[in-house]
């Protein structure tokens, strides 16, 4: 019998945005079970205080650990910035993987020297983000937008609604006028707008989705810690939420999710 750890990976976000990360993990690691927690009762996290976000993150982590999760993925840039280090201190024996705006790859990819960052206000104001800017963005010009109101539209499934299109135009137009040629999606909700975004920027504008990089980090940590599931293990998926959720049928690109929602709050 091959060795391995078949316990699930816990993934959480303020809402359904982190499903972009969960989907990347399941695509790269199809034998891994996932438990996803969407804190839809308290979304969005962006306007909340750091202490509030940390308290929420601790509460959700306890829930996921009660469900025997072997690793926790904080699939939320805002929660990562506010709470990741505290989570690691509280549970030193649990591996945590967090998010960070892809400032470094954006700085390396830009040709114009101008980068646009779409992120929540909490992320933009965080020390974690400031440190990334100091380390990697000294030689590029960065244009930021807190995208206020965008997360609730995505939570409601309004991926192609006129309101969403209009808000993206307001966000992107000033950036494109400055010759931004690289966009950082600094919130896990935003990859669900990729089809819309690609139609609103020049074809040679690079859009960086951090989810694949996070999935690769999860794979590396599992291997390093000998926590990967057995090759013969059939993956299972569960979805929990703390409040109302919109019609989830618009997640047609996540078929495992649509057909495996087993649990609610």
C-alpha positions in Angstrom: 0.0 0.0 0.0 1.4 3.4 -1.0 1.9 6.0 1.7 0.0 9.3 1.7 -2.4 11.5 3.6 -5.9 11.5 2.2 -7.2 14.2 4.5 -8.7 17.2 2.7 -7.1 20.6 2.0 -9.1 23.4 3.5 -9.6 26.5 1.3 -11.4 29.7 2.4 -12.3 33.1 1.2 -14.6 35.9 2.1 -17.0 34.5 -0.5 -16.9 32.5 -3.7 -13.9 34.2 -5.2 -11.4 31.7 -3.8 -13.1 29.0 -6.0 -10.7 30.3 -8.7 -7.8 29.0 -6.5 -9.6 25.8 -5.5 -10.2 25.1 -9.2 -6.5 25.6 -9.9 -5.6 23.2 -7.1 -8.0 20.5 -8.2 -6.8 20.8 -11.8 -3.2 20.4 -10.7 -3.8 17.8 -7.9 -6.9 15.8 -9.0 -6.4 13.3 -6.2 -6.7 15.9 -3.4 -10.0 16.3 -1.6 -11.0 19.9 -0.8 -13.2 21.6 1.7 -14.1 25.1 0.7 -15.5 27.7 3.1 -17.2 30.8 1.7 -17.8 33.5 4.4 -20.7 34.9 2.4 -22.4 36.1 5.6 -19.6 38.7 6.0 -18.4 39.4 2.5 -16.7 41.7 1.4 -13.7 41.8 3.7 -12.1 44.8 1.9 -13.7 47.5 4.0 -13.3 45.7 7.3 -10.6 46.2 10.0 -7.6 44.0 10.2 -8.8 42.7 13.6 -12.2 41.7 12.2 -10.6 39.9 9.3 -8.1 38.1 11.6 -11.0 37.0 13.9 -13.0 35.7 11.0 -9.9 33.8 9.7 -9.3 32.2 13.0 -12.9 31.1 13.3 -12.9 29.6 9.8 -9.5 27.9 10.4 -10.9 26.2 13.5 -13.8 25.0 11.5 -11.6 23.5 8.8 -9.3 21.9 11.3 -12.3 20.4 13.0 -13.0 18.8 9.6 -9.5 17.2 9.7 -7.9 19.5 7.0 -4.2 18.8 6.6 -3.4 22.1 5.0 -5.1 25.5 4.9 -5.1 27.7 1.8 -6.1 31.3 2.6 -7.6 32.0 -0.9 -8.2 35.6 -0.1 -5.6 38.4 -0.6 -7.3 40.5 2.1 -7.3 37.8 4.7 -3.7 36.8 3.8 -2.5 40.4 4.3 -4.3 40.7 7.6 -4.1 37.3 9.2 -1.6 34.8 7.6 1.3 35.5 10.0 -1.0 35.3 13.0 -2.5 32.0 11.8 0.9 30.5 11.4 1.9 31.5 14.9 -1.4 30.1 16.4 -1.1 26.8 14.5 2.7 26.2 13.9 2.2 22.6 13.0 -0.3 23.3 10.2 0.9 24.3 6.8 -0.7 27.5 5.5 -0.5 28.8 2.0 -1.6 32.4 1.3 -2.1 34.8 -1.5 -0.1 37.9 -2.5 -0.5 40.3 -5.4 1.7 39.2 -8.3 3.8 42.4 -8.1 7.1 40.6 -8.9 6.0 38.7 -12.0 4.2 41.9 -13.2 7.4 44.0 -12.8 9.3 41.4 -14.7 6.7 41.1 -17.5 6.0 44.8 -18.2 7.5 46.3 -21.3 6.2 49.9 -20.8 7.3 49.9 -17.1 3.7 50.6 -16.1 1.6 48.0 -14.1 -2.0 48.1 -13.0 -3.1 46.5 -9.8 -6.7 45.6 -9.1 -7.1 44.8 -5.4 -9.2 45.5 -2.4 -8.5 48.6 -0.2 -7.3 46.4 2.7 -4.8 44.7 0.5 -3.5 47.9 -1.0 -3.0 49.4 2.5 -1.4 46.3 4.0 2.2 46.1 5.0 2.5 42.8 3.0 1.7 44.7 -0.2 4.0 47.6 0.8 6.9 45.2 1.2 6.2 43.7 -2.2 6.3 47.1 -3.7 9.5 48.0 -2.0 11.2 44.8 -3.1 10.0 44.4 -6.6 8.4 47.6 -8.0 11.1 50.2 -7.4 11.7 50.5 -11.2 8.1 50.4 -12.4 5.2 52.7 -12.1 2.2 51.1 -10.5 -1.4 52.3 -10.9 -3.8 50.9 -8.2 -7.5 50.7 -7.9 -9.4 49.3 -4.9 -12.3 48.2 -7.2 -14.9 49.2 -4.6 -18.2 47.4 -5.3 -16.8 44.8 -7.7 -16.7 41.8 -5.3 -20.5 42.1 -4.4 -21.3 42.1 -8.2 -19.2 38.9 -8.7 -20.8 37.3 -5.6 -24.2 38.0 -7.1 -23.1 36.2 -10.3 -23.2 39.4 -12.3 -20.2 38.5 -14.5 -21.6 40.2 -17.6 -24.0 42.7 -16.1 -24.0 46.3 -17.4 -23.1 47.5 -13.9 -20.0 45.2 -13.9 -19.0 46.3 -17.4 -19.3 49.9 -16.5 -17.3 49.6 -13.3 -14.5 47.8 -15.1 -14.4 50.6 -17.7 -14.0 53.1 -14.9 -11.2 51.1 -13.4 -9.4 50.3 -16.6 -9.7 53.4 -18.7 -7.3 55.6 -16.6 -4.8 52.8 -16.4 -4.8 52.1 -20.2 -4.5 55.9 -20.8 -1.2 55.6 -18.9 0.0 52.8 -21.2 -0.3 50.1 -18.6 0.6 46.8 -20.3 0.3 44.4 -17.4 -2.6 43.9 -15.0 -2.4 42.2 -11.6 -5.5 40.5 -10.3 -5.0 41.1 -6.6 -8.3 39.5 -5.4 -9.3 35.9 -6.0 -12.8 37.1 -7.2 -11.4 38.9 -10.2 -10.3 35.9 -12.3 -14.0 35.1 -12.9 -14.0 38.4 -14.9 -11.1 37.3 -17.2 -13.3 36.8 -20.3 -14.7 40.3 -19.8 -11.3 41.8 -19.0 -9.7 40.3 -22.1 -12.2 42.0 -24.2 -11.6 45.4 -22.7 -7.8 45.6 -22.9 -5.3 45.4 -25.8 -4.5 41.9 -26.9 -0.9 42.3 -25.8 -1.8 43.4 -22.3 -0.7 40.7 -19.9 -3.2 39.7 -17.2 -1.7 37.9 -14.2 -4.0 35.4 -12.4 -2.2 34.2 -9.2 -4.2 31.0 -8.8 -1.9 28.7 -10.8 1.1 29.8 -8.8 -0.7 29.2 -5.6 -1.7 25.7 -6.8 2.0 25.0 -7.6 3.0 26.1 -4.1 0.4 23.8 -2.6 1.8 20.9 -4.6 5.4 21.8 -3.4 4.4 22.0 0.2 2.4 18.7 0.1 5.4 16.9 -1.4 7.9 18.5 1.0 5.8 17.5 4.0 4.8 14.1 2.6 1.1 15.0 2.8 0.0 14.2 -0.7 -3.0 11.9 -1.1 -2.5 8.3 -2.2 -2.5 7.8 -6.0 -5.6 5.6 -5.8 -7.5 8.1 -3.6 -10.8 9.4 -5.1 -11.1 13.1 -4.4 -14.1 14.4 -2.6 -15.3 18.0 -2.4 -17.4 19.9 0.1 -18.7 23.4 0.2 -19.7 25.4 3.3 -21.0 28.9 3.6 -21.8 31.3 6.4 -24.6 33.2 4.6 -26.6 33.4 1.4 -25.0 32.4 -1.9 -26.1 33.4 -5.4 -27.1 31.0 -8.1 -23.9 29.0 -8.4 -24.7 27.7 -11.9 -22.5 30.3 -13.4 -19.5 28.3 -12.3 -19.8 26.2 -15.4 -16.0 26.0 -15.7 -15.8 24.2 -12.3 -17.8 21.0 -13.0 -16.5 19.2 -10.0 -17.8 22.1 -7.8 -21.3 22.1 -9.4 -21.7 18.4 -8.9 -20.3 18.0 -5.4 -21.8 20.8 -3.2 -22.7 18.6 -0.3 -23.0 20.9 2.7 -24.0 24.4 3.7 -23.5 26.2 6.9 
